[in-house]
Amino acid sequence: MDNLGYTVLGLLGTRLDDGFSERRWQRWRPTVALCQHEDLLVSRLVLLFDRQHSKLARQVRTDIATVSPETEVELHTLSIRDYWNFEEVYERLYEFGRAFDGWHDDRSKNLVHISTGSHVAQICTFLLTETRHFPARLVQTGLEDKRADPVGSYQIIDLDLSRYDRIATRHRRDRDEAEVFLKGGIATKNRAFNAQIAAIERVALASTDPILLTGPTGAGKSQLAGRIAELRRHRQKLTGPFVEVNCATLRGDQAQSALFGHEKGAYTGAASKREGLLRTAHGGMLFLDEIGELGADEQAMLLRALEAKRFLPVGADREVESDFQLIAGTNRDLHAAVTTGGFREDLLARINLWTFELPGLCQRREDIEPNLDFELDQFRERSGQNVTFRADARTRYLEFATDVEARWPGNFRDLNASVTRMCTLAHDGSITRQDVRDELARLQRAWQRPAAVTDQDDLLRKLLGTGRVEELDLFDRAQLATVATVCRESRTLSEAGRRLFAASRTRRKSANDADRLRKYLARFELTFRDLAP
């Protein structure tokens, strides 16, 4: 056998390859014609056929010997009852491919002829080649005109689509469009962020495993999660709804009920059955923002739902199913929370396969200008008013916004609020330099809070979640922040109690400071363990 020639695997065409009379040479017969091309040397043809067509298979072998004596034809029978049964045909071809050891070591010298056989067989042959179960390229033969030379033409097809310029260009264009969509149509300039979005685009379309989005409040985690869901839906990788929930707003029994549902009468006030958000997200995507705020019980139930796609609603005695895709968001360090016992290590391992940390606005100052234009467009869509900057006003605003002294603690939420204020107060749809001057003064006043207050607020938000902190009076915030700070600096509950009540304890007969502190923390559903370093 000539080692320079091709090894070809093909199916006998029971109709196209048919013919026993001399007139057969005037017809295009794909399998015979394949071996008649002077520039395509077939050294070995492996021909698969059903036993009932043995006579035709032998005739084709004889005819090939006439036109291409250097081609060795091997006949192999396939036992298939129904050539239109996809599962059966695929299984038989797959088994043959596993047992066949006659391929060239060089894949480029192996071909699979795809022009013969039933449509089902052709599809199966294509799939087995595309997945490299057949280590070969495809060869397609054809005859454009019945009056043409019956030898016809052939084309070798490599399923590595990156080799085809127009297809590769199309793929690049689709990828670029997806990345622009994930960025909300904003022409961002930050290289690190753009590279991150490119990675998220690949993961979003290639995997349905959980994605964890981290980063400071206001960095855009919620918006990005929604766009990932839309992108997957557009590419037919998602059919169900996008369900979003801020875990910081969920507490106690209400948390389990909201997430996992409950049966009627499961607890006081459960007047009717509730499906729960995990069940609502079946077939779709669930975005759990501030996942680090979930309680221990909810974390355990979520892990069960992710691993088994089943969970037990509150008050139920039978599990329900829900197959959903998960995106989790957090501004907390979950690894640190695992160390302190605030977050389950096994749950973090389950959601930590794909983690992307979104940068804050201060880390993307070159993207402030395109985001400024985006916010103006968003205001126009919301209000129907076309508001623009005067040139000198825009220049002054960008000078301030991109300066290293601009803190932007609320990130893109701060920018959104700033633009909304200027647009709302602008006269005749034009933001003037005076409008900008007033807005910069507002921002500077807001950003001049003492660092200690900011740190304390951050601590409370990590402990209680943003939603509950916003519900507290400023008095309670300041008091609780002081208590939390002292607890974090103390080794035990008793030590923290002695420090907090040092003045009043000398005037009391009984000084059970630990119990007093424990009861105070319980008002906010906290324990010393939640605060301990």
C-alpha positions as CSV (number, residue, x, y, z in Angstrom):
1,M,0.0,0.0,0.0
2,D,1.3,3.5,-0.9
3,N,1.8,5.3,2.3
4,L,1.7,8.7,0.6
5,G,-2.0,8.1,-0.5
6,Y,-5.1,8.7,1.5
7,T,-7.0,6.3,3.7
8,V,-10.7,6.9,3.0
9,L,-13.7,5.7,5.0
10,G,-17.0,5.7,3.2
11,L,-20.5,4.3,3.1
12,L,-21.8,2.4,0.0
13,G,-24.4,4.5,-1.9
14,T,-27.1,2.0,-2.5
15,R,-28.7,4.3,-5.1
16,L,-25.9,6.6,-6.4
17,D,-23.3,3.8,-6.6
18,D,-25.8,1.3,-8.1
19,G,-25.2,-0.1,-11.6
20,F,-24.2,-3.4,-13.3
21,S,-24.6,-2.8,-17.0
22,E,-22.0,-1.1,-19.2
23,R,-24.1,2.1,-19.0
24,R,-22.9,2.5,-15.4
25,W,-19.7,4.1,-16.7
26,Q,-21.7,7.0,-18.1
27,R,-23.2,7.9,-14.7
28,W,-21.6,9.6,-11.8
29,R,-21.0,7.1,-9.1
30,P,-19.6,8.8,-6.0
31,T,-17.5,6.0,-4.6
32,V,-16.0,5.0,-7.9
33,A,-15.5,8.6,-9.0
34,L,-13.7,9.4,-5.8
35,C,-10.8,7.1,-6.9
36,Q,-10.7,8.5,-10.4
37,H,-9.2,11.9,-9.6
38,E,-5.5,12.2,-10.7
39,D,-4.7,14.6,-8.0
40,L,-6.3,12.5,-5.2
41,L,-4.4,9.3,-4.6
42,V,-6.6,6.9,-2.6
43,S,-4.3,4.1,-1.4
44,R,-6.9,2.5,0.9
45,L,-10.7,2.7,0.7
46,V,-12.7,1.2,3.6
47,L,-16.2,0.7,2.3
48,L,-19.1,0.1,4.8
49,F,-22.3,-1.6,3.6
50,D,-25.3,-3.6,4.6
51,R,-25.0,-7.4,4.0
52,Q,-28.0,-7.3,1.6
53,H,-26.0,-5.1,-0.7
54,S,-22.9,-7.4,-0.9
55,K,-23.2,-7.9,-4.6
56,L,-23.2,-4.1,-5.3
57,A,-20.2,-3.7,-2.9
58,R,-18.2,-6.3,-4.8
59,Q,-19.1,-4.7,-8.1
60,V,-17.9,-1.3,-6.9
61,R,-14.7,-2.9,-5.7
62,T,-14.1,-4.5,-9.1
63,D,-14.8,-1.2,-10.9
64,I,-12.4,0.7,-8.7
65,A,-9.7,-1.9,-9.4
66,T,-10.2,-1.1,-13.1
67,V,-9.8,2.7,-12.8
68,S,-7.4,2.8,-9.9
69,P,-5.5,-0.4,-9.5
70,E,-3.3,1.2,-6.8
71,T,-6.4,1.5,-4.5
72,E,-6.9,-1.3,-2.0
73,V,-10.6,-1.7,-1.2
74,E,-11.7,-3.2,2.1
75,L,-15.3,-4.3,2.4
76,H,-16.9,-4.2,5.9
77,T,-20.5,-5.0,6.7
78,L,-22.6,-3.1,9.2
79,S,-25.5,-4.7,10.9
80,I,-28.1,-2.0,11.1
81,R,-31.8,-2.7,11.2
82,D,-33.1,0.8,10.6
83,Y,-30.8,3.3,8.7
84,W,-33.2,6.1,9.7
85,N,-32.8,5.4,13.4
86,F,-30.3,8.0,14.6
87,E,-29.3,6.3,17.8
88,E,-28.7,2.9,16.2
89,V,-26.8,4.3,13.2
90,Y,-24.6,6.5,15.4
91,E,-23.9,3.6,17.8
92,R,-22.9,1.2,15.0
93,L,-20.6,3.8,13.3
94,Y,-19.1,4.7,16.7
95,E,-18.3,1.1,17.5
96,F,-16.7,0.6,14.1
97,G,-14.6,3.7,14.6
98,R,-13.4,2.5,18.0
99,A,-12.4,-0.9,16.7
100,F,-10.8,0.3,13.4
101,D,-7.0,0.7,13.8
102,G,-6.2,1.4,10.2
103,W,-6.0,5.2,10.3
104,H,-2.8,7.0,9.2
105,D,-0.9,8.5,12.1
106,D,-1.0,11.7,10.2
107,R,-4.7,12.9,10.5
108,S,-4.4,15.0,7.4
109,K,-4.0,11.7,5.3
110,N,-7.3,10.3,6.6
111,L,-10.6,11.2,4.8
112,V,-14.2,10.4,5.5
113,H,-16.4,10.4,2.4
114,I,-19.7,12.1,3.2
115,S,-21.6,12.1,-0.1
116,T,-23.2,8.7,0.2
117,G,-25.4,6.8,2.7
118,S,-28.8,7.9,4.2
119,H,-29.2,11.4,5.5
120,V,-29.0,10.0,9.0
121,A,-25.8,8.2,8.3
122,Q,-24.3,11.3,6.8
123,I,-25.2,13.3,9.9
124,C,-23.7,10.7,12.2
125,T,-20.6,10.4,10.1
126,F,-20.2,14.2,10.2
127,L,-20.6,14.3,14.0
128,L,-18.1,11.5,14.6
129,T,-15.6,13.3,12.4
130,E,-16.2,16.7,14.0
131,T,-15.7,15.2,17.5
132,R,-12.5,13.4,16.3
133,H,-13.9,10.0,17.0
134,F,-12.9,9.6,13.3
135,P,-9.4,11.2,13.2
136,A,-9.9,12.5,9.7
137,R,-11.1,15.3,7.5
138,L,-14.2,15.2,5.3
139,V,-14.2,14.7,1.6
140,Q,-17.2,15.7,-0.4
141,T,-17.8,14.7,-4.1
142,G,-20.3,16.0,-6.5
143,L,-21.5,16.5,-10.1
144,E,-22.6,20.0,-11.0
145,D,-24.0,19.1,-14.5
146,K,-25.4,15.7,-15.5
147,R,-23.8,16.2,-18.9
148,A,-20.4,16.8,-17.4
149,D,-17.6,14.3,-17.0
150,P,-19.0,11.5,-14.7
151,V,-15.8,11.8,-12.6
152,G,-17.2,15.0,-11.1
153,S,-15.4,17.0,-8.5
154,Y,-14.2,16.7,-4.9
155,Q,-13.5,19.0,-2.0
156,I,-11.6,18.3,1.2
157,I,-13.2,19.9,4.2
158,D,-11.2,20.5,7.4
159,L,-13.5,21.0,10.4
160,D,-11.0,23.3,12.1
161,L,-13.2,26.4,11.2
162,S,-10.4,28.8,12.2
163,R,-8.7,27.8,8.9
164,Y,-11.4,29.4,6.9
165,D,-10.9,33.1,6.6
166,R,-14.6,34.1,6.1
167,I,-15.8,31.8,8.9
168,A,-13.1,33.0,11.2
169,T,-14.0,36.6,10.4
170,R,-17.6,35.9,11.2
171,H,-16.7,34.3,14.5
172,R,-14.6,37.3,15.4
173,R,-17.4,39.6,14.6
174,D,-19.9,37.6,16.7
175,R,-17.4,37.6,19.6
176,D,-16.9,41.3,19.3
177,E,-20.6,41.9,19.2
178,A,-21.1,39.8,22.3
179,E,-18.4,41.6,24.2
180,V,-19.9,45.0,23.3
181,F,-23.3,43.7,24.5
182,L,-21.8,42.6,27.8
183,K,-20.3,46.1,28.2
184,G,-23.7,47.7,27.6
185,G,-22.6,49.1,24.3
186,I,-20.0,51.3,26.0
187,A,-16.7,51.6,24.1
188,T,-14.5,51.0,27.2
189,K,-10.8,51.7,27.0
190,N,-9.4,50.0,30.1
191,R,-7.3,47.1,28.8
192,A,-7.7,44.9,31.9
193,F,-11.4,45.4,32.0
194,N,-11.8,44.6,28.2
195,A,-9.7,41.5,28.6
196,Q,-11.9,40.5,31.5
197,I,-15.1,41.0,29.5
198,A,-13.6,38.9,26.7
199,A,-13.0,36.1,29.2
200,I,-16.5,36.4,30.6
201,E,-17.9,36.2,27.1
202,R,-16.1,32.9,26.4
203,V,-17.2,31.4,29.7
204,A,-20.8,32.6,29.3
205,L,-21.2,30.8,26.0
206,A,-19.0,27.7,26.7
207,S,-20.1,26.9,30.2
208,T,-23.3,26.8,32.3
209,D,-21.4,26.3,35.6
210,P,-21.8,29.0,38.3
211,I,-20.2,32.4,37.9
212,L,-19.1,34.5,40.8
213,L,-18.9,38.2,40.3
214,T,-17.0,40.1,43.0
215,G,-16.1,43.8,43.4
216,P,-17.2,46.9,45.3
217,T,-20.7,48.1,45.6
218,G,-21.8,49.9,42.4
219,A,-19.2,48.2,40.1
220,G,-22.0,46.9,37.9
221,K,-22.4,43.3,39.0
222,S,-26.2,43.3,38.6
223,Q,-26.2,44.8,35.2
224,L,-23.5,42.4,34.0
225,A,-25.4,39.4,35.3
226,G,-28.5,40.4,33.4
227,R,-26.5,40.8,30.2
228,I,-24.9,37.4,30.6
229,A,-28.4,35.9,30.9
230,E,-29.6,37.8,27.7
231,L,-26.5,36.7,25.8
232,R,-27.1,33.1,26.7
233,R,-30.7,33.4,25.8
234,H,-29.8,34.9,22.4
235,R,-27.5,32.0,21.7
236,Q,-30.2,29.5,22.7
237,K,-28.3,28.4,25.9
238,L,-31.1,29.6,28.2
239,T,-34.8,29.3,27.9
240,G,-36.2,30.2,31.3
241,P,-36.4,33.6,33.1
242,F,-33.8,35.7,34.7
243,V,-34.5,35.9,38.5
244,E,-32.6,38.4,40.6
245,V,-32.6,38.6,44.4
246,N,-30.6,40.6,46.9
247,C,-29.7,38.2,49.6
248,A,-29.0,41.1,52.0
249,T,-32.8,41.7,52.2
250,L,-33.5,38.1,53.3
251,R,-33.5,37.1,57.0
252,G,-34.7,34.2,59.0
253,D,-37.6,32.0,57.9
254,Q,-38.5,34.6,55.3
255,A,-35.1,33.9,53.6
256,Q,-35.8,30.2,53.2
257,S,-39.4,30.8,52.1
258,A,-38.4,33.4,49.5
259,L,-35.6,31.2,48.1
260,F,-37.0,27.7,48.4
261,G,-40.7,28.2,48.8
262,H,-43.0,26.8,51.5
263,E,-46.1,24.7,52.0
264,K,-49.3,26.2,53.2
265,G,-49.2,26.4,57.0
266,A,-45.5,25.8,57.2
267,Y,-45.2,28.6,59.7
268,T,-47.3,31.4,61.2
269,G,-48.5,33.6,58.4
270,A,-48.0,31.0,55.6
271,A,-51.6,31.2,54.4
272,S,-50.9,29.7,51.0
273,K,-48.2,27.7,49.2
274,R,-45.2,29.6,47.8
275,E,-43.1,28.4,44.9
276,G,-39.9,30.1,45.8
277,L,-37.3,31.9,43.6
278,L,-35.2,28.8,42.9
279,R,-38.2,27.0,41.5
280,T,-39.2,30.1,39.5
281,A,-35.7,30.1,37.9
282,H,-36.1,26.6,36.6
283,G,-34.7,26.5,33.1
284,G,-33.3,30.0,33.5
285,M,-30.8,31.9,35.5
286,L,-30.8,32.9,39.1
287,F,-28.7,35.9,40.2
288,L,-28.0,35.9,44.0
289,D,-26.5,39.3,44.7
290,E,-24.7,39.7,48.0
291,I,-24.6,35.9,48.4
292,G,-22.3,36.3,51.4
293,E,-25.3,37.6,53.4
294,L,-27.1,34.2,53.3
295,G,-27.4,32.4,56.6
296,A,-25.9,29.0,57.3
297,D,-29.1,27.1,56.7
298,E,-29.8,28.8,53.4
299,Q,-26.2,28.1,52.3
300,A,-26.6,24.4,53.0
301,M,-29.9,24.3,51.1
302,L,-28.4,26.2,48.2
303,L,-25.5,23.8,48.0
304,R,-27.9,20.9,47.8
305,A,-29.9,22.6,45.1
306,L,-26.8,23.2,43.0
307,E,-25.4,19.7,43.3
308,A,-28.6,17.6,43.1
309,K,-30.9,20.1,41.4
310,R,-33.3,19.3,44.2
311,F,-34.3,20.9,47.4
312,L,-36.9,20.8,50.2
313,P,-39.3,23.7,50.5
314,V,-40.1,24.9,54.1
315,G,-42.7,22.6,55.6
316,A,-42.6,20.1,52.8
317,D,-41.9,16.3,53.1
318,R,-41.0,15.9,49.4
319,E,-38.2,17.5,47.5
320,V,-38.8,19.5,44.3
321,E,-36.6,19.9,41.2
322,S,-35.1,23.0,39.7
323,D,-32.5,23.1,37.0
324,F,-31.2,26.6,36.9
325,Q,-27.9,28.4,36.1
326,L,-26.4,30.5,38.9
327,I,-24.6,33.8,39.0
328,A,-23.5,35.0,42.4
329,G,-22.4,38.5,43.4
330,T,-20.7,39.8,46.5
331,N,-18.6,42.7,47.7
332,R,-17.3,40.6,50.6
333,D,-14.1,38.5,50.8
334,L,-15.8,35.1,50.9
335,H,-12.4,33.3,51.5
336,A,-12.1,35.4,54.7
337,A,-15.7,34.6,55.6
338,V,-14.9,30.9,55.3
339,T,-12.0,31.4,57.7
340,T,-14.2,33.1,60.3
341,G,-17.1,30.6,59.8
342,G,-19.4,33.0,58.1
343,F,-19.5,31.1,54.8
344,R,-19.5,27.5,53.9
345,E,-16.2,26.3,52.3
346,D,-18.0,23.6,50.2
347,L,-20.4,26.2,48.8
348,L,-17.6,28.6,47.9
349,A,-15.8,25.7,46.2
350,R,-19.0,25.0,44.2
351,I,-19.5,28.6,43.0
352,N,-15.8,29.6,42.7
353,L,-15.1,27.8,39.4
354,W,-15.4,31.1,37.4
355,T,-14.7,34.2,39.5
356,F,-14.4,37.6,38.0
357,E,-13.5,40.7,40.2
358,L,-15.1,43.8,38.7
359,P,-12.9,46.9,39.2
360,G,-14.3,50.1,40.7
361,L,-14.6,53.3,38.8
362,C,-11.3,54.6,40.3
363,Q,-9.5,51.7,38.6
364,R,-11.0,52.6,35.2
365,R,-10.7,56.4,35.0
366,E,-10.2,56.2,31.3
367,D,-13.7,54.7,31.0
368,I,-15.4,57.6,32.8
369,E,-15.9,59.6,29.6
370,P,-17.6,56.8,27.6
371,N,-19.7,56.0,30.7
372,L,-20.6,59.7,31.0
373,D,-22.0,59.5,27.4
374,F,-23.8,56.3,28.3
375,E,-25.5,57.9,31.3
376,L,-26.6,60.8,29.2
377,D,-28.2,58.4,26.8
378,Q,-29.9,56.5,29.6
379,F,-31.3,59.8,31.0
380,R,-32.7,60.6,27.5
381,E,-34.4,57.2,27.3
382,R,-35.9,57.5,30.8
383,S,-37.1,61.1,30.6
384,G,-37.5,61.8,26.9
385,Q,-35.3,64.9,27.3
386,N,-32.2,65.4,25.2
387,V,-29.7,67.0,27.6
388,T,-26.1,67.8,26.6
389,F,-23.0,69.4,28.1
390,R,-21.6,72.7,26.9
391,A,-18.0,72.2,25.8
392,D,-16.4,74.0,28.6
393,A,-18.7,72.4,31.2
394,R,-17.9,68.9,29.9
395,T,-14.2,69.6,30.0
396,R,-14.4,70.8,33.6
397,Y,-16.5,67.8,34.7
398,L,-14.1,65.3,33.1
399,E,-11.1,67.0,34.6
400,F,-12.6,66.5,38.1
401,A,-14.0,63.1,37.4
402,T,-10.8,61.6,36.1
403,D,-8.5,63.2,38.7
404,V,-6.8,60.8,41.1
405,E,-8.4,62.8,44.0
406,A,-11.9,61.9,42.9
407,R,-12.9,59.0,45.2
408,W,-16.1,57.8,43.6
409,P,-16.9,55.5,46.6
410,G,-20.3,54.5,45.1
411,N,-18.6,53.8,41.8
412,F,-21.0,53.8,38.8
413,R,-23.9,54.5,41.1
414,D,-22.3,57.8,42.1
415,L,-21.7,58.6,38.4
416,N,-25.3,57.8,37.5
417,A,-26.6,60.0,40.4
418,S,-24.3,62.8,39.4
419,V,-25.4,62.9,35.8
420,T,-29.0,62.5,36.7
421,R,-28.8,65.6,39.0
422,M,-27.1,67.7,36.4
423,C,-29.5,66.7,33.7
424,T,-32.5,67.4,35.9
425,L,-31.4,70.8,36.9
426,A,-30.1,71.9,33.5
427,H,-32.0,74.8,31.8
428,D,-33.0,74.4,28.2
429,G,-31.4,71.0,27.9
430,S,-27.8,72.3,28.3
431,I,-25.5,71.6,31.3
432,T,-23.4,74.7,31.9
433,R,-20.2,75.3,33.7
434,Q,-22.2,76.7,36.7
435,D,-24.2,73.4,36.8
436,V,-21.0,71.5,36.9
437,R,-19.6,73.7,39.6
438,D,-22.6,73.1,41.8
439,E,-22.5,69.4,41.2
440,L,-18.8,69.1,42.0
441,A,-19.4,71.0,45.3
442,R,-22.2,68.4,46.1
443,L,-19.9,65.5,45.4
444,Q,-17.0,66.9,47.4
445,R,-19.3,67.5,50.4
446,A,-20.6,63.9,50.2
447,W,-17.1,62.6,49.9
448,Q,-15.7,64.5,52.9
449,R,-17.1,62.1,55.5
450,P,-14.4,61.0,58.0
451,A,-12.7,57.8,57.0
452,A,-13.7,56.2,60.3
453,V,-17.4,56.7,59.5
454,T,-17.0,55.1,56.0
455,D,-15.1,52.2,57.5
456,Q,-17.8,51.7,60.1
457,D,-20.5,51.8,57.5
458,D,-18.6,49.2,55.4
459,L,-18.4,47.0,58.5
460,L,-22.2,47.2,59.2
461,R,-23.0,46.5,55.5
462,K,-20.9,43.4,55.7
463,L,-22.6,42.3,58.9
464,L,-26.2,43.2,58.1
465,G,-26.4,43.8,54.4
466,T,-27.0,47.2,52.7
467,G,-30.8,46.8,52.9
468,R,-30.9,46.5,56.7
469,V,-28.3,49.2,57.3
470,E,-30.4,51.7,55.3
471,E,-33.4,50.9,57.6
472,L,-31.4,51.8,60.7
473,D,-31.5,55.3,62.3
474,L,-28.2,57.1,62.3
475,F,-28.2,56.8,66.1
476,D,-28.5,53.1,65.9
477,R,-25.9,52.9,63.2
478,A,-23.3,54.8,65.2
479,Q,-24.0,52.8,68.4
480,L,-23.9,49.4,66.6
481,A,-20.8,50.3,64.7
482,T,-19.0,51.2,67.9
483,V,-20.1,47.9,69.5
484,A,-19.1,45.9,66.5
485,T,-15.6,47.5,66.4
486,V,-15.0,46.8,70.0
487,C,-16.1,43.1,69.6
488,R,-13.7,42.7,66.6
489,E,-10.9,44.0,68.8
490,S,-11.7,41.6,71.7
491,R,-10.8,38.0,72.2
492,T,-14.0,37.0,74.1
493,L,-17.6,38.2,74.6
494,S,-16.8,39.0,78.3
495,E,-13.8,41.1,77.4
496,A,-15.9,43.1,74.9
497,G,-18.6,43.6,77.6
498,R,-16.1,44.8,80.1
499,R,-14.7,47.4,77.7
500,L,-18.2,48.6,76.5
501,F,-19.7,48.9,80.0
502,A,-16.6,49.9,82.0
503,A,-18.1,53.1,83.4
504,S,-21.5,51.9,84.4
505,R,-20.4,48.5,85.8
506,T,-18.8,50.1,88.8
507,R,-22.3,51.4,89.8
508,R,-24.1,48.1,89.5
509,K,-24.2,45.2,92.1
510,S,-24.3,42.6,89.3
511,A,-22.0,43.1,86.4
512,N,-23.0,40.4,83.8
513,D,-21.6,42.4,80.9
514,A,-21.4,39.4,78.6
515,D,-25.2,38.7,78.9
516,R,-26.0,42.4,78.4
517,L,-23.9,42.6,75.3
518,R,-25.3,39.3,74.0
519,K,-28.9,40.6,74.3
520,Y,-27.9,43.8,72.6
521,L,-26.4,42.0,69.6
522,A,-29.5,39.7,69.4
523,R,-31.6,42.8,68.6
524,F,-29.8,42.8,65.3
525,E,-29.7,39.0,64.9
526,L,-26.0,39.0,65.5
527,T,-23.7,37.0,67.8
528,F,-20.2,37.6,69.0
529,R,-19.1,34.9,66.6
530,D,-20.3,37.0,63.7
531,L,-18.1,39.9,64.9
532,A,-15.0,38.0,66.2
533,P,-11.8,38.5,64.2
